[in-house]
Amino acid sequence: LGDNGKWPVIIAKDLSSNEKTDLINVLKTRKKAIAWKLTDIKGIDPEFCSHKILLEEEHSPKVQSQRRVNPKIHDVIKKEVEKLLDAVLIYPISNSPWVSPIHCVPKKGGMTVIKNDENELVPTRLVIGWRVCIDYRKLNEATRKDHFPLPFMDQMLERLVGNEYYCFLDGFSAYFQIPIDPKDQEK
């Protein structure tokens, strides 16, 4: 969609030539609504919507110690935190009553086959990078349960049957799209 083709778009192959042209024209005129990098994320205006973290009354704040990580993973975490700080998606806070440990999990790529100690061929997933996560299990235990759960996947798919067009939009860094209510950000 960009001038030099730097903003890729995947379009279904079974669209007609006119439909592809129409779709590309709509995307080009609305390309500012699509985030291509972290700093492009505008999110939802907090005046319109923000996520509140409601706690059960009997729970008190939990401070968990950070886990040890090897130096390679430490560098991954540092780069991710700096990237989020630069994009103003997070900010430093020093006196929060809640502290949750950070954790890194491998991003899995394709499959390969390697030999094990017994010289047998074993399929193995390739690690293509690391995903930085925060272990919010203690906060989740203290959070009031939602009485309106998400619908079942099969029910949602049934509603799509018979439609002529389908649109798939991936939520780029989706956890940053809806802001946390200012009163709950320290959690």
C-alpha positions in Angstrom: 0.0 0.0 0.0 3.0 2.3 0.4 4.7 4.2 -2.4 7.5 1.7 -2.5 5.5 -1.4 -1.6 6.7 -1.4 2.0 3.3 -2.0 3.5 2.3 -5.5 2.5 -1.3 -6.7 2.2 -2.5 -10.3 1.6 -5.6 -10.5 -0.5 -7.6 -13.7 -1.2 -6.8 -15.1 -4.6 -10.4 -15.8 -5.6 -11.4 -12.1 -5.8 -12.0 -10.8 -9.2 -9.7 -8.2 -10.7 -12.3 -5.4 -10.1 -12.8 -6.6 -6.5 -9.0 -6.5 -5.8 -8.8 -3.0 -7.3 -11.7 -1.8 -5.2 -10.3 -3.3 -2.0 -6.8 -1.9 -2.6 -8.3 1.6 -3.2 -10.3 1.4 0.0 -7.2 0.3 2.0 -5.1 3.1 0.4 -7.6 5.8 1.3 -7.8 4.4 4.9 -4.2 3.3 5.4 -3.7 5.7 8.4 -6.3 3.6 10.3 -3.9 0.6 10.0 -0.9 0.3 12.3 2.3 -0.9 10.6 4.6 -0.4 13.6 4.2 0.1 17.3 4.4 3.9 17.1 1.4 3.9 14.7 -1.0 2.4 17.2 -3.4 5.1 18.3 -5.6 2.7 20.3 -9.0 3.7 21.5 -9.7 7.0 23.2 -9.8 6.4 26.9 -12.8 8.8 27.1 -14.6 6.3 24.9 -13.5 3.0 26.4 -10.9 1.8 28.9 -10.4 -1.6 30.6 -11.1 -1.7 34.4 -9.4 -4.4 36.5 -12.0 -5.1 39.2 -10.7 -7.0 42.2 -12.4 -9.4 44.6 -12.7 -7.7 48.0 -10.7 -10.3 50.0 -7.6 -10.1 47.8 -4.7 -7.8 48.6 -1.9 -6.7 46.3 0.9 -9.2 45.6 4.5 -8.3 45.1 6.3 -11.2 43.3 10.1 -11.3 42.9 11.5 -11.3 39.4 12.8 -14.6 38.1 16.4 -15.1 37.1 17.0 -15.0 33.4 20.2 -15.8 31.4 22.0 -12.8 30.0 20.8 -13.5 26.4 17.2 -13.4 27.5 17.9 -10.3 29.7 19.0 -8.4 26.5 15.8 -9.5 24.8 13.7 -8.2 27.7 15.6 -4.9 27.8 15.1 -4.3 24.1 11.4 -5.0 24.4 10.9 -2.7 27.4 12.9 0.1 25.6 10.7 -0.4 22.5 7.5 -0.1 24.5 8.8 2.9 26.4 9.8 4.6 23.1 6.3 3.9 21.7 4.8 5.4 24.9 2.8 2.2 25.4 4.2 1.8 28.9 5.8 4.1 31.4 8.0 3.7 34.5 6.3 3.3 37.8 8.3 2.8 41.0 5.8 2.4 43.9 3.2 0.0 42.7 1.7 -2.4 45.3 1.5 -5.0 42.5 4.6 -6.5 40.9 4.4 -9.4 38.5 7.4 -11.3 37.1 8.5 -11.0 33.5 8.9 -14.2 31.4 10.2 -15.0 27.9 8.8 -17.8 25.8 10.2 -19.0 22.5 8.4 -18.1 19.3 8.1 -21.3 17.3 8.7 -21.4 13.6 8.6 -24.3 11.2 9.6 -27.9 11.9 12.9 -29.7 11.4 14.1 -33.2 12.0 17.2 -33.9 14.2 18.8 -37.0 15.6 18.5 -37.7 19.3 21.0 -39.6 21.5 19.8 -43.0 20.2 20.3 -41.8 16.6 16.5 -41.6 16.0 15.0 -38.9 13.8 12.9 -36.6 16.0 10.7 -33.7 14.7 11.6 -30.5 16.5 10.1 -27.0 16.3 12.5 -24.2 15.4 12.8 -21.2 17.7 12.6 -18.0 15.6 12.7 -15.5 18.4 11.4 -14.7 21.8 8.1 -13.3 23.1 8.2 -11.3 26.3 5.3 -11.9 28.6 4.3 -10.9 32.1 3.0 -13.6 34.5 -0.3 -12.1 35.7 -1.5 -15.3 37.4 -1.7 -13.7 40.9 -3.5 -10.7 39.5 -5.9 -12.9 37.6 -6.6 -14.9 40.8 -7.6 -11.6 42.5 -9.7 -10.3 39.5 -13.5 -10.5 39.7 -14.7 -13.1 37.2 -16.6 -11.9 34.1 -20.2 -13.0 34.0 -20.4 -12.4 30.2 -17.8 -14.9 28.7 -16.8 -14.9 25.1 -19.1 -16.9 22.8 -18.1 -20.4 21.7 -16.1 -20.6 18.5 -18.6 -22.9 16.8 -21.4 -20.5 17.5 -19.4 -17.6 15.9 -18.5 -19.7 12.8 -22.2 -20.7 12.3 -23.1 -17.0 12.1 -20.6 -16.5 9.2 -22.1 -19.3 7.0 -23.6 -18.0 3.8 -21.8 -14.6 3.7 -20.2 -13.6 0.5 -17.2 -11.7 1.9 -15.0 -12.3 4.9 -12.5 -9.9 6.3 -9.6 -11.0 8.5 -7.9 -8.3 10.4 -5.1 -9.2 12.8 -4.9 -7.1 15.9 -1.3 -5.8 15.6 0.0 -5.8 19.2 -3.6 -6.1 20.2 -3.1 -5.9 24.0 -2.1 -2.3 23.5 -5.3 -1.3 21.6 -7.6 -0.8 24.6 -6.1 1.4 27.3 -6.2 0.3 31.0 -8.2 2.6 33.2 -5.7 5.1 34.9 -6.8 3.9 38.4 -5.9 0.3 37.5 -2.6 0.9 35.6 -0.5 0.2 38.7 -1.8 -3.4 38.9 
